Structures are given as C-alpha cells and as structure tokens.
Amino acid sequence: MMTYLLSDYPVLARLAAGRTTATRLDVRACRRLYALATAADLGAMGPEERGLYDSLAASEPVPGSGGPIAALQAQVRADGFRRMADEKAFMDDLSGEPDMVPGPFRVKCLLCGDVAESWHRDCPAPAKARIGVASCACGNVSADSMGFLGYGRILSRQPDSFEVLDLT
C-alpha cells in the first residue's frame, strides 16, 4: 500500500499534529485528515501538496453520487463554472438584485415609538451599531438583519404592532 511522508506535505503534517505520532500515512488516513482542511489550509498548500490533495479527492467517491469527485469536477468545468478572486461580486451578479446592498434592518414599534435597528455581523456598521438582534425600548419588537438594507426577521409579542422602515 502507498504511504506518504508527512514531512513532504506541510499542511498534512499540521492537520496530523496531535492526532497521530506516525511519520508516514496511507491514502485512507490522508483523505481523512484532508477532510478537515479549511480554505486557509488549501491556500497554504504548495503545488506538490495541492497535487496530492487533488489526486486523493479525485479518487474518492462523493456520497450519493455513485461517481468520483473527478467526474463531478469535469462536469462543473464543462458547465462553465469559473473561480473568481472576488466571490462576493460573483454572487451579487448571480442574484440579479440591484437593491441587495449591505445595510441595517429597522423596525418601528407602534407601542413605544422606538426603532429597533439591527446590523448583520458581516456588514460594515457604524461604531455604536447593534450587531445581531436589536429590540425596541418596551421589548415588544425585535429585529434581526440579514445583512442587506431592508431585509431581516421580525419578532413581535403583539401582531400588527410594528412597522418596517424602508431605508432606500
């Protein structure tokens, strides 16, 4: 059976640290460790290690697909998928929604008149902005931003006791 020397593959060695004392791993063990790899790990791989990672992934079946990952990758390439440095721009382009701009979600409580303003954690927010769920002064209405201007979730103790504020 083929084995791989950990010292030849820095990311694999880092993933194996604390999990095994072995210096060489078989294909099965390498696959299991590479399954733990994050996007940062993939970016840190040199060309030789990325080649090993890709070859192991290409020979591993995708659960439920009945075929190897290589076949799925070939299909994706044939369908014209492309990787982009800025995936946010790519996703914005796919959405086709020009009004999907980052911003808060505001809900006015009709009982106390207070506005619950929520900002999403991934959205650039002012210094004293409430990140996550925000509530009005009386606690009747809570707002939870989805990250886009005017989009969010409303939690209310009394129906029809709030008004969504349009910020556009």
RODO-2510 file (C-alpha; in nm, 4 decimals, decimal comma):
residues 168
     n   res          X          Y          Z
     1     m     0,0000     0,0000     0,0000
     2     m     0,1212     0,3504    -0,0858
     3     t     0,2214     0,5762     0,2048
     4     y     0,3101     0,9429     0,2200
     5     l     0,5832     1,1026     0,4288
     6     l     0,4338     1,3825     0,6408
     7     s     0,7469     1,5947     0,6236
     8     d     0,6907     1,6286     0,2458
     9     y     0,3457     1,7836     0,2967
    10     p     0,3376     2,0725     0,5500
    11     v    -0,0420     2,1203     0,5635
    12     l    -0,0997     1,7476     0,6025
    13     a     0,1617     1,7426     0,8807
    14     r    -0,0135     2,0317     1,0567
    15     l    -0,3501     1,8546     1,0290
    16     a    -0,1947     1,5335     1,1662
    17     a    -0,0226     1,7056     1,4602
    18     g    -0,1781     1,5925     1,7860
    19     r    -0,3832     1,3250     1,6092
    20     t    -0,1085     1,0749     1,5315
    21     t     0,2587     1,0115     1,6015
    22     a     0,3097     0,8425     1,2643
    23     t     0,5542     0,9944     1,0198
    24     r     0,4004     0,8194     0,7171
    25     l     0,0301     0,7850     0,6368
    26     d    -0,1663     0,5699     0,3959
    27     v    -0,4192     0,7036     0,1455
    28     r    -0,7166     0,6481     0,3770
    29     a    -0,5560     0,8430     0,6633
    30     c    -0,4513     1,1262     0,4301
    31     r    -0,8075     1,1567     0,2978
    32     r    -0,9490     1,1728     0,6494
    33     l    -0,7051     1,4437     0,7527
    34     y    -0,7526     1,6467     0,4345
    35     a    -1,1280     1,6370     0,5010
    36     l    -1,0503     1,8650     0,7978
    37     a    -0,8736     2,1209     0,5774
    38     t    -1,0094     2,4751     0,5745
    39     a    -0,9966     2,7258     0,2903
    40     a    -0,6860     2,8755     0,4558
    41     d    -0,5218     2,5328     0,4533
    42     l    -0,5972     2,4890     0,0843
    43     g    -0,4494     2,8305     0,0127
    44     a    -0,1338     2,7447     0,2078
    45     m    -0,0641     2,4314     0,0043
    46     g     0,2254     2,4385    -0,2371
    47     p     0,1840     2,2936    -0,5877
    48     e     0,3141     1,9486    -0,4911
    49     e     0,0847     1,9161    -0,1896
    50     r    -0,2122     2,0531    -0,3834
    51     g    -0,1440     1,7842    -0,6440
    52     l    -0,1614     1,5156    -0,3746
    53     y    -0,4794     1,6687    -0,2293
    54     d    -0,6445     1,6831    -0,5730
    55     s    -0,5406     1,3273    -0,6646
    56     l    -0,6815     1,1926    -0,3375
    57     a    -1,0045     1,3878    -0,3853
    58     a    -1,0351     1,2703    -0,7468
    59     s    -1,0284     0,9066    -0,6408
    60     e    -1,2745     0,9463    -0,3518
    61     p    -1,6438     0,8883    -0,4292
    62     v    -1,8885     1,1667    -0,3451
    63     p    -2,1562     1,0300    -0,1086
    64     g    -2,4770     0,9667    -0,3015
    65     s    -2,3296     1,0442    -0,6421
    66     g    -2,2027     0,6972    -0,7282
    67     g    -1,9006     0,8523    -0,9012
    68     p    -1,5633     1,0037    -0,8193
    69     i    -1,5075     1,3702    -0,7468
    70     a    -1,3097     1,3996    -1,0707
    71     a    -1,6273     1,3300    -1,2707
    72     l    -1,8128     1,5993    -1,0770
    73     q    -1,5258     1,8453    -1,1282
    74     a    -1,5218     1,7688    -1,5019
    75     q    -1,8974     1,8319    -1,5223
    76     v    -1,8636     2,1640    -1,3374
    77     r    -1,5847     2,2729    -1,5739
    78     a    -1,7921     2,1645    -1,8754
    79     d    -2,0830     2,3736    -1,7491
    80     g    -1,8602     2,6821    -1,7497
    81     f    -1,8030     2,7300    -1,3764
    82     r    -1,5125     2,9594    -1,3007
    83     r    -1,3422     3,0557    -0,9802
    84     m    -1,3160     3,4230    -0,9066
    85     a    -1,0930     3,6108    -0,6687
    86     d    -1,3913     3,8154    -0,5509
    87     e    -1,6741     3,5695    -0,4890
    88     k    -1,8970     3,8395    -0,3417
    89     a    -1,9087     4,0209    -0,6754
    90     f    -1,9801     3,6881    -0,8453
    91     m    -2,2691     3,6129    -0,6080
    92     d    -2,4073     3,9664    -0,6447
    93     d    -2,4002     3,9194    -1,0212
    94     l    -2,5904     3,5908    -0,9882
    95     s    -2,8568     3,7359    -0,7620
    96     g    -2,9724     3,9876    -1,0222
    97     e    -3,0994     4,2049    -0,7376
    98     p    -2,9571     4,5575    -0,7665
    99     d    -3,1176     4,6587    -0,4345
   100     m    -2,9284     4,3954    -0,2352
   101     v    -2,6844     4,6403    -0,0795
   102     p    -2,5325     4,5895     0,2659
   103     g    -2,7123     4,7767     0,5401
   104     p    -2,9280     4,7628     0,8526
   105     f    -3,2785     4,6347     0,9120
   106     r    -3,5062     4,8742     1,1014
   107     v    -3,8433     4,8084     1,2610
   108     k    -4,0502     5,0718     1,4445
   109     c    -4,2555     4,9600     1,7443
   110     l    -4,6015     5,1171     1,7281
   111     l    -4,6475     5,0766     2,1059
   112     c    -4,3481     5,2744     2,2304
   113     g    -4,2432     5,4504     1,9096
   114     d    -3,8828     5,3241     1,9409
   115     v    -3,6901     5,1904     1,6390
   116     a    -3,5055     4,8572     1,6644
   117     e    -3,2068     4,8778     1,4299
   118     s    -3,0099     4,5588     1,3649
   119     w    -2,6853     4,5170     1,1695
   120     h    -2,5515     4,1864     1,0410
   121     r    -2,2089     4,0772     1,1676
   122     d    -2,0669     4,0634     0,8119
   123     c    -2,1917     4,4096     0,7221
   124     p    -1,9812     4,7249     0,7690
   125     a    -2,1585     4,9039     1,0554
   126     p    -2,1135     5,2318     1,2447
   127     a    -1,9091     5,2159     1,5654
   128     k    -2,2023     5,2026     1,8101
   129     a    -2,4365     4,9966     1,5905
   130     r    -2,6185     4,6955     1,7387
   131     i    -2,4805     4,3793     1,5763
   132     g    -2,7360     4,0964     1,5815
   133     v    -3,0847     4,1091     1,7299
   134     a    -3,1984     4,4547     1,8430
   135     s    -3,5127     4,5334     2,0443
   136     c    -3,7293     4,8400     2,0987
   137     a    -3,7438     5,0136     2,4388
   138     c    -4,0542     4,8247     2,5592
   139     g    -3,9306     4,4859     2,4345
   140     n    -4,2321     4,4245     2,2126
   141     v    -4,0426     4,4167     1,8802
   142     s    -3,7045     4,2698     1,7885
   143     a    -3,5270     4,2988     1,4550
   144     d    -3,2579     4,0693     1,3144
   145     s    -3,0754     4,1848     0,9993
   146     m    -2,9985     3,9500     0,7099
   147     g    -2,7123     4,1767     0,6037
   148     f    -2,8926     4,3670     0,3288
   149     l    -3,0660     4,7028     0,3517
   150     g    -3,4307     4,6471     0,4476
   151     y    -3,4081     4,2662     0,4801
   152     g    -3,4429     4,0856     0,8115
   153     r    -3,6512     3,8919     1,0588
   154     i    -3,9094     4,0430     1,2945
   155     l    -4,0024     3,9015     1,6327
   156     s    -4,3069     4,0606     1,7928
   157     r    -4,5104     3,9879     2,1044
   158     q    -4,8221     4,1501     1,9589
   159     p    -4,9324     4,1157     1,5966
   160     d    -4,9595     4,4313     1,3889
   161     s    -4,7682     4,6346     1,6482
   162     f    -4,4728     4,7224     1,4267
   163     e    -4,3798     4,8892     1,1014
   164     v    -4,0822     4,8010     0,8782
   165     l    -3,8920     5,1150     0,7877
   166     d    -3,7789     5,1359     0,4267
   167     l    -3,4304     5,2817     0,4106
   168     t    -3,3983     5,3068     0,0324
***
